[in-house]
Amino acid sequence: MKTSIALLGAGGKMGVRLAKNLRDSRFEVRHVEVSDVGRQRLRDELGVECADPARALDNVQVVILAIPDTAIGKVAAQIAPQLAPGTMVMTLDAAAPFAGHLPQRPDLAYFVAHPCHPPIFSDALHKNGQPDFFGGAHAPQSVVSALMQGTPADFDLGEEIARTIYAPILRSYRVTVEQMALLEPGLSETVCATLLDTMREAMDAVVARGVPHDCARDFLLGHMTILAAVIFKEIPGVFSDACNKAITFGKPRLLQDDWLKVFDREEIAKSIERIT
């Protein structure tokens, strides 16, 4: 028996990614998209027509909200009265659930699933000359799942769907919603994206001082590869004394002493409040 899924936001960039991976699965998908552009994208890329929202939600078993974080609270409140007890509502990010934007419906299951994206050392990032940096096409990636409320059977179903929409899967992890918020926005965006953006600014500063752009880019990206391989123990190795001294004196120059406070619950909550 097929499990029915209403995929809201099916015509968006993320929605189409999910729709493609659900296409040949055991799930019966009801595509819901409000924009004309999104509806046309579904026709062009998958050859499917969208369902009427009310019919899509009628006796559906799972609702996936492939929509922006800022819209999840409003949309979830709108559809909740139409959902039968036991229906699972799945979000693709922990922000809205963490912020309390899902309706108070203890008879619904709330599940969150987020991709890790293919690791930078994966030898499967490129296939036939095509990169899969995001994941969900051909490069294996891990997935992180959290059951905010529901039964053990709900987690099993949610994880099966997560493994399907983000396939091919490397590993699957179960965490809490709060732990997922530590991962994103905490670890991935507040820390990783910020430091990467800072490195890009540093490269631009070097270029502004006369180093050719391509030279600076090749030098930085190449060093990112080997330095990351050593730091994250992808290969055995140690840094030179000069490099270790540069790190020791560089950290206090670049980072505040209390920077790890970005992972305090209050800071995570403020970060999520800003994006939802």
C-alpha positions as a printed NumPy array, in Angstrom:
array([[  0.   ,   0.   ,   0.   ],
       [  1.363,   3.403,  -0.939],
       [  1.719,   6.163,   1.623],
       [  0.263,   9.467,   0.422],
       [  2.357,  12.617,   0.599],
       [  1.241,  16.189,  -0.066],
       [  4.328,  18.073,  -1.191],
       [  3.705,  21.776,  -0.604],
       [  6.035,  24.06 ,  -2.529],
       [  6.609,  21.289,  -5.058],
       [  7.558,  23.722,  -7.819],
       [ 10.301,  25.519,  -5.905],
       [ 13.976,  24.636,  -6.24 ],
       [ 13.9  ,  22.395,  -3.177],
       [ 10.449,  21.043,  -3.986],
       [ 11.51 ,  19.904,  -7.458],
       [ 14.58 ,  18.17 ,  -6.007],
       [ 12.337,  16.243,  -3.624],
       [  9.724,  15.535,  -6.291],
       [ 12.356,  13.977,  -8.547],
       [ 13.521,  11.577,  -5.852],
       [  9.956,  10.705,  -4.852],
       [  8.966,  10.013,  -8.467],
       [  9.895,   6.326,  -8.545],
       [  9.345,   5.602,  -4.836],
       [  6.587,   3.708,  -3.088],
       [  4.959,   7.001,  -2.11 ],
       [  1.942,   8.537,  -3.82 ],
       [  2.778,  12.224,  -4.22 ],
       [  0.271,  15.05 ,  -4.52 ],
       [  2.141,  18.083,  -5.817],
       [  0.958,  21.469,  -4.535],
       [  2.385,  24.722,  -5.916],
       [  0.833,  28.21 ,  -5.86 ],
       [  3.058,  29.979,  -8.386],
       [  2.622,  29.753, -12.146],
       [  6.403,  29.566, -12.58 ],
       [  6.623,  26.633, -10.195],
       [  3.751,  24.808, -11.855],
       [  5.409,  25.201, -15.25 ],
       [  8.723,  23.985, -13.843],
       [  7.014,  20.801, -12.657],
       [  5.508,  20.266, -16.086],
       [  8.822,  20.857, -17.837],
       [ 11.066,  18.843, -15.528],
       [  8.793,  16.07 , -14.272],
       [  5.768,  16.098, -16.531],
       [  3.332,  16.36 , -13.629],
       [  0.336,  18.574, -12.942],
       [ -0.347,  20.09 ,  -9.539],
       [ -3.236,  19.018,  -7.351],
       [ -5.882,  21.249,  -5.818],
       [ -4.611,  22.057,  -2.283],
       [ -7.809,  20.989,  -0.538],
       [ -7.918,  17.672,  -2.4  ],
       [ -4.221,  17.114,  -1.811],
       [ -4.732,  17.381,   1.951],
       [ -7.828,  15.188,   2.031],
       [ -6.946,  12.068,   4.061],
       [ -3.276,  12.557,   3.28 ],
       [ -0.82 ,  10.737,   5.539],
       [  2.211,  13.031,   5.274],
       [  2.589,  16.726,   4.45 ],
       [  6.042,  17.982,   3.466],
       [  6.516,  21.749,   3.774],
       [  9.113,  22.539,   1.093],
       [  8.582,  26.254,   1.622],
       [ 10.628,  29.126,   3.103],
       [ 11.106,  29.212,   6.876],
       [  9.304,  32.545,   7.026],
       [  6.128,  30.986,   5.593],
       [  6.007,  27.744,   7.579],
       [  4.15 ,  29.112,  10.592],
       [  1.446,  30.746,   8.481],
       [  1.009,  27.801,   6.116],
       [  1.035,  25.225,   8.922],
       [ -1.69 ,  27.161,  10.739],
       [ -3.77 ,  27.31 ,   7.572],
       [ -3.601,  23.594,   6.791],
       [ -3.783,  22.199,  10.334],
       [ -7.61 ,  22.259,  10.531],
       [ -7.726,  20.136,   7.355],
       [ -5.418,  17.415,   8.673],
       [ -6.768,  14.263,  10.267],
       [ -5.321,  13.051,  13.58 ],
       [ -2.176,  11.015,  13.024],
       [ -1.048,  12.991,   9.97 ],
       [  2.667,  13.707,   9.824],
       [  3.886,  17.215,   9.062],
       [  7.498,  17.276,   7.878],
       [  9.692,  20.353,   7.687],
       [ 13.106,  20.473,   6.03 ],
       [ 14.739,  22.695,   8.626],
       [ 14.619,  22.945,  12.422],
       [ 14.152,  26.719,  12.549],
       [ 10.348,  26.955,  12.548],
       [  9.786,  23.958,  14.87 ],
       [ 12.451,  25.235,  17.282],
       [ 10.839,  28.685,  17.284],
       [  7.416,  27.195,  18.132],
       [  5.782,  28.108,  14.823],
       [  3.973,  24.793,  14.37 ],
       [  0.349,  24.617,  15.6  ],
       [ -0.451,  23.086,  18.97 ],
       [ -1.832,  19.795,  17.686],
       [ -0.675,  16.915,  19.9  ],
       [ -2.561,  14.506,  17.628],
       [ -0.239,  15.296,  14.7  ],
       [  3.297,  13.991,  14.201],
       [  6.004,  16.616,  13.634],
       [  9.171,  15.458,  11.913],
       [ 12.225,  17.384,  10.715],
       [ 14.758,  16.13 ,   8.16 ],
       [ 17.769,  18.026,   6.835],
       [ 20.551,  16.97 ,   4.466],
       [ 24.233,  17.126,   5.402],
       [ 25.207,  17.566,   1.712],
       [ 28.025,  15.519,   0.153],
       [ 31.322,  15.837,   2.065],
       [ 34.074,  17.803,   0.342],
       [ 36.337,  14.744,   0.226],
       [ 33.766,  12.577,  -1.575],
       [ 35.077,  10.966,  -4.747],
       [ 31.501,  10.913,  -6.069],
       [ 30.995,  14.687,  -6.256],
       [ 31.476,  14.556, -10.023],
       [ 29.891,  12.035, -12.356],
       [ 30.174,  12.26 , -16.127],
       [ 31.461,  15.776, -15.67 ],
       [ 28.403,  16.86 , -13.652],
       [ 28.919,  18.125, -10.073],
       [ 26.475,  17.289,  -7.283],
       [ 27.587,  19.672,  -4.567],
       [ 24.077,  19.944,  -3.079],
       [ 23.327,  16.225,  -2.978],
       [ 20.198,  14.337,  -3.916],
       [ 21.404,  13.47 ,  -7.416],
       [ 24.346,  11.069,  -7.532],
       [ 26.738,  11.994,  -4.698],
       [ 25.975,  10.177,  -1.402],
       [ 25.184,  12.389,   1.569],
       [ 24.159,  11.864,   5.175],
       [ 20.819,  12.995,   6.573],
       [ 19.802,  14.246,  10.026],
       [ 16.301,  13.591,  11.369],
       [ 14.363,  14.649,  14.453],
       [ 10.935,  13.584,  15.704],
       [  9.51 ,  16.583,  17.532],
       [  6.346,  14.728,  18.497],
       [  4.873,  11.394,  17.529],
       [  5.359,   7.654,  17.925],
       [  8.284,   5.333,  17.139],
       [  6.423,   4.299,  13.985],
       [  6.27 ,   7.959,  12.976],
       [ 10.039,   8.214,  13.225],
       [ 10.475,   5.116,  11.089],
       [  8.196,   6.554,   8.406],
       [  9.809,   9.973,   8.549],
       [ 13.3  ,   8.529,   8.254],
       [ 12.229,   6.397,   5.284],
       [ 10.931,   9.516,   3.546],
       [ 14.101,  11.431,   4.442],
       [ 16.242,   8.654,   2.983],
       [ 14.14 ,   8.827,  -0.177],
       [ 14.083,  12.578,  -0.749],
       [ 17.792,  13.024,  -0.038],
       [ 19.05 ,   9.828,  -1.724],
       [ 21.62 ,   8.448,  -2.196],
       [ 22.288,   8.267,   1.553],
       [ 25.654,   7.806,   3.213],
       [ 24.514,   7.693,   6.846],
       [ 21.328,   8.566,   8.752],
       [ 21.441,  10.262,  12.156],
       [ 18.734,  10.805,  14.748],
       [ 18.943,  13.968,  16.864],
       [ 16.591,  16.248,  18.777],
       [ 15.146,  19.421,  17.285],
       [ 17.401,  21.468,  19.58 ],
       [ 20.461,  19.529,  18.449],
       [ 19.467,  20.103,  14.834],
       [ 19.273,  23.844,  15.56 ],
       [ 22.844,  23.656,  16.881],
       [ 23.833,  22.141,  13.533],
       [ 21.87 ,  24.74 ,  11.531],
       [ 21.953,  27.674,  11.829],
       [ 24.643,  27.266,  14.516],
       [ 27.421,  25.142,  13.075],
       [ 26.699,  25.336,   9.343],
       [ 25.682,  28.974,   8.884],
       [ 26.709,  31.092,  11.872],
       [ 30.15 ,  29.459,  12.009],
       [ 30.974,  27.687,   8.741],
       [ 29.337,  30.065,   6.253],
       [ 30.62 ,  33.102,   8.162],
       [ 34.217,  31.85 ,   8.215],
       [ 34.079,  30.86 ,   4.551],
       [ 32.729,  34.292,   3.656],
       [ 35.557,  35.795,   5.707],
       [ 38.088,  33.718,   3.759],
       [ 36.626,  35.024,   0.515],
       [ 36.999,  38.579,   1.84 ],
       [ 40.603,  37.775,   2.786],
       [ 41.274,  36.502,  -0.737],
       [ 39.815,  39.697,  -2.187],
       [ 42.05 ,  41.729,   0.141],
       [ 45.117,  39.862,  -1.121],
       [ 44.035,  40.485,  -4.725],
       [ 43.553,  44.181,  -3.939],
       [ 47.184,  44.228,  -2.804],
       [ 48.397,  43.038,  -6.172],
       [ 48.231,  39.231,  -6.232],
       [ 46.566,  37.976,  -9.453],
       [ 42.992,  36.811,  -8.785],
       [ 43.374,  33.292, -10.2  ],
       [ 46.65 ,  32.836,  -8.339],
       [ 45.079,  33.833,  -5.013],
       [ 42.024,  31.644,  -5.638],
       [ 44.064,  28.569,  -6.569],
       [ 46.361,  29.129,  -3.612],
       [ 43.498,  29.487,  -1.122],
       [ 41.342,  26.617,  -2.399],
       [ 44.339,  24.321,  -2.637],
       [ 45.389,  25.078,   0.918],
       [ 41.799,  24.664,   2.098],
       [ 41.897,  21.108,   0.736],
       [ 45.096,  19.965,   2.424],
       [ 44.549,  21.911,   5.649],
       [ 41.01 ,  20.555,   6.001],
       [ 42.227,  17.022,   5.257],
       [ 44.649,  17.246,   8.183],
       [ 42.382,  19.13 ,  10.61 ],
       [ 39.431,  16.761,  10.084],
       [ 41.717,  13.687,  10.057],
       [ 40.862,  12.673,   6.522],
       [ 44.564,  11.862,   6.21 ],
       [ 47.299,  11.399,   8.827],
       [ 49.498,  14.431,   9.176],
       [ 50.6  ,  17.37 ,  11.29 ],
       [ 51.175,  21.027,  10.59 ],
       [ 54.578,  22.646,  10.546],
       [ 55.723,  24.639,  13.57 ],
       [ 55.269,  27.807,  11.525],
       [ 51.658,  26.911,  10.684],
       [ 50.858,  26.059,  14.316],
       [ 52.304,  29.409,  15.424],
       [ 50.233,  31.204,  12.77 ],
       [ 47.08 ,  29.528,  14.155],
       [ 47.995,  30.332,  17.765],
       [ 48.509,  34.02 ,  17.037],
       [ 45.836,  34.24 ,  14.348],
       [ 42.846,  33.069,  16.407],
       [ 42.822,  35.949,  18.921],
       [ 43.335,  38.372,  16.034],
       [ 40.372,  37.006,  14.078],
       [ 38.032,  35.677,  16.78 ],
       [ 36.634,  37.   ,  20.027],
       [ 37.542,  34.954,  23.108],
       [ 33.896,  34.088,  23.795],
       [ 32.933,  33.181,  20.214],
       [ 31.686,  29.721,  21.264],
       [ 28.741,  31.465,  22.904],
       [ 27.111,  31.351,  19.464],
       [ 26.034,  27.848,  20.536],
       [ 24.267,  29.023,  23.704],
       [ 20.559,  28.323,  23.488],
       [ 19.743,  32.012,  23.768],
       [ 22.018,  32.846,  20.842],
       [ 20.588,  30.029,  18.704],
       [ 17.074,  31.257,  19.524],
       [ 17.973,  34.825,  18.499],
       [ 19.501,  33.579,  15.265],
       [ 16.391,  31.563,  14.435],
       [ 14.123,  34.472,  15.348],
       [ 15.941,  36.61 ,  12.781],
       [ 15.351,  34.122,   9.957],
       [ 11.777,  33.089,  10.747]])
